[in-house]
Amino acid sequence: MVTSDAVSHPDTLAVLRRQHIELPSWAFGNSGTRFKVFGQPGVPRDPWEKIADAAEVHRHTGVAPTVALHIPWDKVDDYAALAAHARDLGTDIGTINANVFQDDDYRLGSVTNADARVRRKAIDHLLECVDVMDATGSRDLKLWFADGTNYPGQDDLRARQDRLAEALREVYDRLGGDQRILLEYKLFEPAFYATDVPDWGTAYAHCLELGERAVVCVDTGHHAAHTNIEFIVAFLLRAGKLGAFDFNSRFYADDDLMVGAADPFQLFRIMYEVVRGGALATDTEVAFMLDQCHNIEPKIAGQIRSVMNVQEATAKALLVDAEALATAQVSGDVLGANAALMDAYNTDVRPLLAGLREEQGLHPDPMAAHAASGYVERVADERKGGTQAGWGA
């Protein structure tokens, strides 16, 4: 049983105070499924307004101080000015995400395309994203490739890996001294026969070849059904190659639903391995980011709820009685070991987190505070006219 002393332990509280969850700029624009994107009043029209909405999330949660950009969705003439705008609102620019999947030239792939001209175009975009990192002070460049094939024989699988390696090497060599590549993987879609970076093993192998500043990004929605994601997390942490998370939920495929919505117990298990692997220590370099596309729920409120879900899973993971768990494991006490995890998972940590927010001068209920702020009504009135941001804008 988790005791009140464990809940209020200084180490537990210290980790929760310094937790940092990055927000994706694209979550505040219009997004949805292949079938329909439902617009909402007050949706941002440009990156400046996206950052303002991200700042609203941080204002009420206190743990979301950075916002990731997606280029060219968030392209501006002056990135230093955009970074200054973020700082003025109490946030910073975080990860820079490249986009080599929405141009007609990339129909048969980007950096793995058989056409050298297309490969050059894609690599030049990735290098442009490093320029954006330099201008904004960002540490991480996240790379996800839609590259792959739909039919056997469509292209040479081995040659595509060679092209991928060459492209990654050129970008890696362009990085500044403290900058990193986060290589993301995805099992399938839009390539259905063979995806060029389909799993954590492929990403891990390419990162090993590149060097210590290339690490793997785990998107929690990018796996085959029933994949043990916490095992992947444990393995990559042990190898020193876990660089970041993209948090979301899925029922069937890459659903991009709110993190913790489909399987909160899985999120807890993942966060336990994060705690166990030291990825919440003061010197951690593991980045935690949301990657969700809200279609029917309010954008800002959806991000706030997602942040709270990660906080709750983290708090529960920190409450696992490590000594009791280790004793049960060594003695072969199967049920005792499982109970150590379940006791922590079944603990209501909401009062703990509410108290922490009050300690930081925040409202104990971020959802209620946002609803009462009048922010949504105000921006809906201010943002009339123009073109709302969304996928590809």
N, C-alpha and C positions, 0 to 999 in steps of 0.2 A: 504494500500500500504506500502511495506517495504521501509523505507527511507535510505538514504546514511549514516545517523548517526547510524542507527541500524546495518548496515553492518559493520561499522568500530568501533562498540562499544568495549571498552577494555575487557569486560567480554567474548564477543564472540571470540575475538582474543586469549584470554588467554586459553580458552578451546581447541581451535584448535591447539594451540602450544603444549599442553601437551598430545594430543591424542596419543594413543598407540594401534596399530593393529598388533596382532601376526600372523606370517606366519606358514603354515604347511610344514614340511620338505618333505612330500610325494607329494606335488604339483609340486616339481621340478623333480621328477622321471617320468618314463613312466607310464601312467595310461590312463584309458578310459572306455569303456563299456564292457559288457559281450561278445560282438561280435568281437571286435578287439581293440587292443592297438597299436597305431602308434608310433614307435620310432622316436626320433629326434636327430640330431647331437648335441654333447656337453652335453647330459643329464648326471647328476652326476652318479658316480659309487659307491659312499659310502657316509656316513653321513658327512664327512669332506667337500666334494664337494657340498653337499646339503646346508650346512651352508654358504659356500662361495657364492652360488647363492642367498640365502636369504639376505646376507649382501649387495649384489648388489641392491636389491630392496630397502633396507633401505638407501643406499647411495644416491639414487635419490629422495626418498619420505620423508625421515626424520622422519617417524612416525611408522616404523616397526622394532623396536630394539630387538625383541625376536623371536625365532623360536621354534615351538613345535616339539617334537620327538615322534616317534611311535615305540614301542618295540614289537617284535624283528626286525622290518624293519631297525631300526637305532641302532642295537646292536653293541657295540664296547667293546674292552678289558678294556679301561681306560676312564670312563666318565668324570672324573675330567680334563683329558687332552683335551677331546672334548669341555668341557665348557671353558677351557682356550683358545682353538682355536677360539671359537665364540667371546670371549672378544677381542682377538687380531684383529678380523675383525670388531669390533665396535658393536657387538650384544651380546645377552645372550641366554642361553637355557631357554625355557619357560615351557609350560605344557607338562607333560609326558602322552602319550596315551598308554593304554594297548591293547593287541590284543589277544582275546580269541575266535576268529572266523575263523581262517585259519588252524587249526590243525584237522587232521582226527578224533581225539578223540572227537571233539566238534560237530560231526554230529547231535547229539540229544540234544545239549546244552552244556554249560560250567558250570557256577556256579549253574545252576538250573537242571543240568543233574541228572537223577535218580541213576546213578552210582556214588557211593561215591569216587571211585578212580579218576574219571574224575573231579569231583568237587574239590578234593584236588589239582590236577594238575593245574586247573584254578586259584584257590586261591593263590597257591604258585607263579604263574606268577604275579598276582596282587601285592603280597608282594615284589617280585623282583623289580617291577616298583617303589615301595616306596624307595627301596634301591637306585635306579637310581636317584630319586628325592634328596635323601640325598647327593649323590655324585655331582650332578650338581647345587644344591641350588634351585631347582624348588619348587614352592609353590603348584601347582595343579596337581592332578591325575585325568585324565578324563577317565570315564568308560562308554563304550557303549557295550551292549550285543546283539548279534544276536540271543540269546536264545528265543525259542518259539516252537510251534508245527504247523504241517501242516494239521492235521486231528483231528476231534472231537474224544475224548477218547484216543488219543495217550498218554497222560500223565495227571496227576492230577494237574489241574490249581492252586489250593490252595497250594498244597505241593510245587510247583515250587516257589511260592511267599515266602514260609517259607525258602526254601533253599537260595533264593536270599537274604533275610534279614540276614540270618546267615553269608553268605559270606561277605556282605557289613559291618556287624558289626566287623568281624575279621580284615578286612582291615582298617576300621575306627580307631579301637583301636591301630593299628600299626603306625598311622600318627604321625609326629612330631607336636610340639605345634602350629606352624603357617601354617601347611600344610592342604589342603582341598581335599575333593572328589567332583568332578563335575560329576553328574549323568546325562547322556544323554539319550534321549528317541527317539523312532522311530516307526511310526505307523505300518509299515509292512516291510517285506523283510529282510532276507530270509525266515522268518517264515510267513506263509500266513493265517493260521487259528487263532492263538493267539500268539502275541508277549508278552514276559514277562515284558518288560518296554515299553508299546506302546504309552504313552502320558505323558504330563506334570503333570497330576494329580497323576499318579502312581509314577513318579519320586519324586514329591513333598512329597507324603506320606512317602516314604522310607527315604527321607532326614529329614523330621520332626522327625521320629523315631530315626535316628542316632544321631542328634545333630547339633549344630550351624556351625560346620565345614564341613557339607555336604550340597551342594547347587545344583541347577538344571542348566544344560546346555541346552540352546535352539538352536537347529540346524534349521535354517530357511527353510530347505527343507524337514523336517521330519513330515509333517502334512497332514491331509486330504485336498482335494481341497476345497478352499474357507474358510479355517480356518482363524479366525481373530487372527493373531499372535501378533499384538500389544496389544490385550486384555490380552493374556497370559503374555506378558512382564510386563504390568501394574500390573497385579495381583501378580506376583512373586516379583516384586520390592516392592510392598506394604507389602508383607509378609516377606521381607528380605531374600528371598530364590532364587533370581536370581544370579547365580554365573558367568555365561559366555554365550557367543554367539559363534556358529559356523556359519559364514556368507557364504551363497551361494544362488543360484537361481534355481528355478525349474519351468517347464511348466506342467509336468505330475506327476512325482513321485520324487524320490530322485535323481534328475538330476545332482547335483553337478556342475552346471554352475556358471559362474562368478557372484558374488554378484551384484545386481542391474541390471542385464542383462534382466531378464524376466519381472520384475515389479519394476522399480525404485521408483514409488510412494509408494509401500508397504514398501520399505526400509526407505523412509522418514518418514512414519507413525510410524514405529518401533523406529526410532531414536528420534522422537518427544517424545514418551513415555519414552525413556531412559533419555532424557533431563528433562522431567517433573518429573520423579522419582528420580532425583539426581544422576544417575549412571555415570555422567561425572564430578562429583565434585572432588575436590582434594583428598578426602579421600575414593574415590570409591574402591571397591574390585571386581567390575564386570570386567571380562576379555573379550576382543573383539578379536576374531580370525577368520581367513579365513579357510574354510574347503572345498576346491575345487579340482577337479581332471581334469586338462586340457588335452584334447585329441587331438584337432586339432589346437589349438592356441599355440603360443610360450609360454613356461613355465614362464619365468621371466617376460616377457611383460604382460602376463595374470595376474600375481600377482600385478604388478605395477598398471594396469588399475583397478583391484579390490580395491586396497587400495584407489585409487583416487575416486572411486565410493562411498566408505564409507565416505571419507572426505567430498564429496559434499553433501551427504545426511545429514551428521552431521551439516554442516554449515547452510543448509536450515532449519533444525530443530531448531537451535539456533536463527534463525531470526523470529520465530513465535512471534507475538505481544501478549504476555501473558495477558496483561491488556485488550486489545481489545477482545481477545478470551473469557476471563472470564466474561466480561461485557455482551457480546452477549449470552453466555450460561445462565447466571442468568436471563436475560431478556427474554429468549425464542426466541431469534433472530436466527433461524436456519440457514438462508442463510448468515448472518453476521458472525456466528461462523465458518461456512465452508469456507467463504472467507478469514478469518484470516489464516487458514491453507494453502489455495491455493495461497495466495499472497506470502507466504514464499517459498512454493514449486516451484513457477514459477519464482523466483528470480535467475538470473545467478550469481552463486557464484564462478565461475572459476577465474575471475580477483582477487577476494579476496584471494583465495588460492594460486594463482600464486605470488601475492605480499608477502604473508607469507613465501613462499619458498625462494624468493629472500632475504627477511629479514634474513633468516637462512643460507644464503650463498649457496643455492641450485639453480639449474636451474628451471625456472618457469614451465617448461613442462617436467616432469619426463620421459614420454614416448620418447620424442625427445632426451633427454639427454642419456637415455639408448641406444637408437638406434645408437647414434653418438659415444658412448664410445668404441666400438669395442670389448666389453666383450664377446658377443656371438660368434663372429668369433674366438677370442683367445681361449676360452675354448673348442670350437669344435675341434680345432687343438690339444690342449693339452690332451684332453680326448679320444684320439683314442686308441682302444684296451680295453680289460677288459670287464666286464659285467655291462651294464647300470642298475641303480637302477629302481625299479618299484614295483608294488604291490607284496608283499611277498619277496622283496629283499632289 
